[in-house]
Amino acid sequence: MIAELRNIEKSFGRFKALKGITFSVGENERIALLGPNGSGKTTTVRIISGQIRPTGGEVRVFGKKRIDEEVKKKLGVVSHNTFLYEDLTAYENMKFFAGLYEVGESRIRELLEEFGLWKRRHDLVRNYSRGMKQRLSIARALLNEPELLILDEPTTGLDVEGRTRLFETLSSYTSAMIFTTHNLQEAEMVCERTLLIKDGRVVYDGKSENLEEIYREVME
Protein backbone atom coordinates (compact mmCIF):
# COMPACT_ATOMS: atom_id res chain seq x y z
CA MET A 1 0.00 0.00 0.00
CA ILE A 2 1.36 3.42 -0.97
CA ALA A 3 -0.53 5.50 1.61
CA GLU A 4 -3.03 4.76 4.38
CA LEU A 5 -5.03 7.28 6.40
CA ARG A 6 -7.07 6.07 9.36
CA ASN A 7 -9.52 8.38 11.08
CA ILE A 8 -7.38 11.45 10.44
CA GLU A 9 -8.36 14.61 12.30
CA LYS A 10 -6.79 18.04 12.06
CA SER A 11 -7.61 21.14 14.07
CA PHE A 12 -6.35 24.68 13.68
CA GLY A 13 -7.19 26.26 17.00
CA ARG A 14 -10.92 25.80 17.48
CA PHE A 15 -11.51 25.05 13.80
CA LYS A 16 -11.66 21.35 12.95
CA ALA A 17 -10.58 21.00 9.32
CA LEU A 18 -10.63 17.19 9.15
CA LYS A 19 -13.14 15.06 11.05
CA GLY A 20 -12.08 11.46 10.59
CA ILE A 21 -10.69 10.98 7.08
CA THR A 22 -10.05 7.34 6.17
CA PHE A 23 -8.84 6.00 2.83
CA SER A 24 -5.88 4.24 1.23
CA VAL A 25 -3.94 4.61 -2.01
CA GLY A 26 -2.81 1.45 -3.76
CA GLU A 27 0.12 0.98 -6.10
CA ASN A 28 -0.38 2.85 -9.41
CA GLU A 29 -3.82 4.04 -8.25
CA ARG A 30 -4.99 7.48 -9.40
CA ILE A 31 -7.32 9.16 -6.90
CA ALA A 32 -9.08 12.52 -7.13
CA LEU A 33 -9.99 14.42 -3.98
CA LEU A 34 -12.95 16.51 -5.09
CA GLY A 35 -14.76 19.15 -3.11
CA PRO A 36 -15.38 22.87 -2.70
CA ASN A 37 -12.78 25.28 -1.34
CA GLY A 38 -12.40 24.79 2.41
CA SER A 39 -13.60 21.19 2.40
CA GLY A 40 -10.27 19.76 3.63
CA LYS A 41 -8.56 18.62 0.43
CA THR A 42 -5.38 20.64 0.85
CA THR A 43 -5.09 19.81 4.55
CA THR A 44 -5.34 16.11 3.68
CA VAL A 45 -2.56 16.13 1.10
CA ARG A 46 -0.34 18.32 3.28
CA ILE A 47 -0.56 15.62 5.94
CA ILE A 48 0.29 12.88 3.44
CA SER A 49 3.31 14.83 2.15
CA GLY A 50 4.56 15.54 5.69
CA GLN A 51 4.10 19.32 5.56
CA ILE A 52 1.87 19.22 8.64
CA ARG A 53 0.97 16.61 11.24
CA PRO A 54 -2.51 15.36 12.06
CA THR A 55 -4.16 16.15 15.39
CA GLY A 56 -5.49 12.60 15.60
CA GLY A 57 -5.53 9.32 13.71
CA GLU A 58 -2.75 7.53 11.89
CA VAL A 59 -1.10 8.08 8.52
CA ARG A 60 1.37 5.73 6.84
CA VAL A 61 3.19 6.51 3.61
CA PHE A 62 5.22 3.69 2.06
CA GLY A 63 4.60 1.81 5.30
CA LYS A 64 6.13 4.49 7.52
CA LYS A 65 4.38 6.55 10.18
CA ARG A 66 7.05 9.25 9.95
CA ILE A 67 7.37 11.18 6.69
CA ASP A 68 11.17 11.23 6.70
CA GLU A 69 13.68 12.09 3.96
CA GLU A 70 13.58 8.55 2.59
CA VAL A 71 9.82 8.83 2.08
CA LYS A 72 10.04 12.36 0.66
CA LYS A 73 12.46 11.17 -2.05
CA LYS A 74 9.64 8.97 -3.35
CA LEU A 75 7.15 11.86 -3.46
CA GLY A 76 6.46 14.56 -6.01
CA VAL A 77 4.41 17.47 -4.71
CA VAL A 78 2.71 20.37 -6.45
CA SER A 79 1.00 22.67 -3.97
CA HIS A 80 -0.05 26.28 -3.54
CA ASN A 81 3.60 26.90 -2.60
CA THR A 82 5.71 26.46 -5.76
CA PHE A 83 8.86 25.58 -3.75
CA LEU A 84 10.84 27.61 -6.30
CA TYR A 85 13.66 30.08 -5.72
CA GLU A 86 12.63 33.32 -7.43
CA ASP A 87 16.19 34.72 -7.66
CA LEU A 88 17.44 31.66 -9.55
CA THR A 89 16.78 30.79 -13.17
CA ALA A 90 14.46 27.96 -14.12
CA TYR A 91 17.44 25.81 -15.02
CA GLU A 92 19.22 26.60 -11.73
CA ASN A 93 16.09 25.67 -9.80
CA MET A 94 15.82 22.36 -11.60
CA LYS A 95 19.53 21.66 -11.19
CA PHE A 96 19.30 22.32 -7.44
CA PHE A 97 16.43 19.86 -6.96
CA ALA A 98 18.01 17.36 -9.36
CA GLY A 99 21.05 17.35 -7.07
CA LEU A 100 18.86 16.46 -4.08
CA TYR A 101 17.42 13.52 -5.98
CA GLU A 102 20.68 12.56 -7.73
CA VAL A 103 19.01 13.02 -11.12
CA GLY A 104 21.04 13.67 -14.30
CA GLU A 105 20.86 16.89 -16.33
CA SER A 106 19.27 15.09 -19.26
CA ARG A 107 16.14 14.73 -17.12
CA ILE A 108 16.11 18.52 -16.57
CA ARG A 109 16.13 19.20 -20.30
CA GLU A 110 13.48 16.55 -20.94
CA LEU A 111 11.04 18.14 -18.47
CA LEU A 112 11.72 21.76 -19.41
CA GLU A 113 11.06 20.87 -23.05
CA GLU A 114 7.97 18.88 -22.08
CA PHE A 115 6.49 21.92 -20.34
CA GLY A 116 7.58 24.45 -22.96
CA LEU A 117 10.18 26.20 -20.80
CA TRP A 118 13.47 25.20 -22.39
CA LYS A 119 13.89 28.44 -24.38
CA ARG A 120 13.32 30.46 -21.19
CA ARG A 121 15.50 28.25 -18.98
CA HIS A 122 18.01 31.02 -18.24
CA ASP A 123 15.37 33.57 -17.19
CA LEU A 124 14.98 34.34 -13.50
CA VAL A 125 11.87 32.71 -12.05
CA ARG A 126 10.72 36.04 -10.61
CA ASN A 127 10.25 37.24 -14.19
CA TYR A 128 8.02 34.29 -15.07
CA SER A 129 4.25 34.65 -15.33
CA ARG A 130 2.04 32.84 -12.81
CA GLY A 131 1.32 30.13 -15.36
CA MET A 132 5.00 29.60 -16.20
CA LYS A 133 5.86 29.29 -12.52
CA GLN A 134 3.17 26.65 -12.17
CA ARG A 135 4.52 24.74 -15.17
CA LEU A 136 8.01 24.84 -13.66
CA SER A 137 6.64 23.69 -10.31
CA ILE A 138 5.05 20.67 -11.99
CA ALA A 139 8.28 19.90 -13.86
CA ARG A 140 10.17 20.10 -10.55
CA ALA A 141 7.74 17.65 -8.93
CA LEU A 142 8.35 15.12 -11.71
CA LEU A 143 12.15 15.26 -11.58
CA ASN A 144 12.57 12.17 -9.41
CA GLU A 145 9.90 10.13 -11.23
CA PRO A 146 7.98 9.89 -7.95
CA GLU A 147 6.20 6.75 -6.80
CA LEU A 148 3.44 8.99 -5.43
CA LEU A 149 2.62 12.24 -7.21
CA ILE A 150 0.52 14.71 -5.20
CA LEU A 151 -1.09 17.48 -7.24
CA ASP A 152 -3.01 20.05 -5.21
CA GLU A 153 -5.21 21.93 -7.70
CA PRO A 154 -2.34 22.00 -10.24
CA THR A 155 -4.34 23.75 -12.98
CA THR A 156 -4.70 26.92 -10.87
CA GLY A 157 -3.00 29.72 -12.80
CA LEU A 158 -2.21 27.55 -15.82
CA ASP A 159 -2.85 28.89 -19.31
CA VAL A 160 -4.35 26.73 -22.07
CA GLU A 161 -0.91 25.50 -23.19
CA GLY A 162 0.06 24.61 -19.65
CA ARG A 163 -3.17 22.68 -19.03
CA THR A 164 -2.73 20.78 -22.28
CA ARG A 165 0.86 19.86 -21.48
CA LEU A 166 -0.09 18.79 -17.94
CA PHE A 167 -2.89 16.47 -19.03
CA GLU A 168 -0.73 15.01 -21.81
CA THR A 169 1.93 14.21 -19.21
CA LEU A 170 -0.56 12.72 -16.75
CA SER A 171 -2.12 10.53 -19.45
CA SER A 172 1.12 8.53 -19.63
CA TYR A 173 1.96 8.71 -15.91
CA THR A 174 1.78 5.21 -14.41
CA SER A 175 2.64 5.61 -10.71
CA ALA A 176 0.24 6.42 -7.86
CA MET A 177 -1.35 9.86 -7.89
CA ILE A 178 -3.52 12.05 -5.67
CA PHE A 179 -5.13 14.91 -7.59
CA THR A 180 -7.13 17.53 -5.67
CA THR A 181 -9.62 19.67 -7.55
CA HIS A 182 -13.01 21.32 -7.36
CA ASN A 183 -13.56 20.62 -11.07
CA LEU A 184 -15.64 17.52 -11.83
CA GLN A 185 -14.37 17.24 -15.41
CA GLU A 186 -10.74 17.20 -14.26
CA ALA A 187 -11.48 14.44 -11.75
CA GLU A 188 -13.17 12.29 -14.41
CA MET A 189 -10.40 12.97 -16.93
CA VAL A 190 -7.41 12.20 -14.71
CA CYS A 191 -8.49 9.61 -12.15
CA GLU A 192 -10.43 6.37 -12.06
CA ARG A 193 -11.43 6.78 -8.39
CA THR A 194 -12.82 9.87 -6.68
CA LEU A 195 -13.33 10.82 -3.04
CA LEU A 196 -15.86 13.58 -2.46
CA ILE A 197 -14.92 15.62 0.63
CA LYS A 198 -17.38 17.84 2.43
CA ASP A 199 -16.75 19.70 5.69
CA GLY A 200 -13.72 17.57 6.55
CA ARG A 201 -15.38 14.21 5.88
CA VAL A 202 -15.38 11.73 2.98
CA VAL A 203 -18.98 11.51 1.77
CA TYR A 204 -18.33 9.40 -1.34
CA ASP A 205 -15.57 6.99 -2.38
CA GLY A 206 -16.01 5.30 -5.71
CA LYS A 207 -15.50 5.35 -9.47
CA SER A 208 -14.96 8.63 -11.30
CA GLU A 209 -18.06 8.15 -13.42
CA ASN A 210 -21.32 10.11 -13.45
CA LEU A 211 -19.78 12.50 -10.95
CA GLU A 212 -22.11 15.36 -11.70
CA GLU A 213 -25.14 13.35 -10.61
CA ILE A 214 -23.38 11.90 -7.56
CA TYR A 215 -22.04 15.32 -6.59
CA ARG A 216 -25.54 16.80 -6.58
CA GLU A 217 -26.85 13.95 -4.44
CA VAL A 218 -24.23 14.00 -1.70
CA MET A 219 -22.83 17.53 -1.71
CA GLU A 220 -25.84 19.80 -2.08
Salt bridges, closest charged atoms under 4 A:
GLU4 OE2 - ARG6 NH2 3.39
GLU9 OE1 - LYS16 NZ 3.57
GLU29 OE2 - ARG193 NH1 3.03
GLU58 OE2 - ARG6 NH1 3.65
GLU58 OE2 - ARG60 NE 3.19
GLU58 OE1 - LYS65 NZ 3.48
ASP68 OD2 - LYS64 NZ 2.88
GLU70 OE1 - LYS64 NZ 2.80
GLU86 OE2 - LYS133 NZ 3.08
ASP87 OD1 - ARG126 NH1 2.52
GLU105 OE2 - LYS95 NZ 3.63
GLU110 OE2 - ARG107 NH1 2.97
GLU113 OE2 - ARG109 NE 2.77
ASP123 OD2 - ARG120 NE 2.21
ASP152 OD2 - HIS80 NE2 3.30
GLU153 OE2 - LYS41 NZ 3.59
GLU153 OE2 - HIS182 ND1 3.50
ASP159 OD2 - ARG135 NH2 3.28
GLU161 OE2 - ARG135 NH1 3.75
GLU161 OE2 - ARG165 NE 2.90
GLU186 OE2 - ARG163 NH1 3.02
GLU192 OE1 - ARG30 NE 3.94
ASP205 OD1 - ARG193 NE 2.80
GLU212 OE2 - ARG216 NH1 3.59
